């Protein structure tokens, strides 16, 4: 039960943190967003890649939260996998998109 609550809080925090990225409110910086050599080189690339990353993370956090609520009785490691798979897919998709842009 505690693991489920902690992972739901993590989903909420990821969702909240992704909104400024998808609204293009965060300027290029090395701390918040997908910071690579390519994204730091041009603001246009930064905003586009982080818009996609923010959208993917918001969707993944929502999906993970729904799946966690549906599987709250499962063991802690199953809940952890339910959390990590969508979040990891969102991060991987954002990195793949960054490699194709520009």
Secondary structure, 3 states (H helix, E strand, C coil): CHHHHHHHHHHHHHHHHHHHHHCCCCCCCCCCCCCCHHHHHCHHHHHHHHHHHHHHHHHHHHHHHHHHHHCCCCCHHHHHHHHHHHHHHHHHHHHHHHHHCC
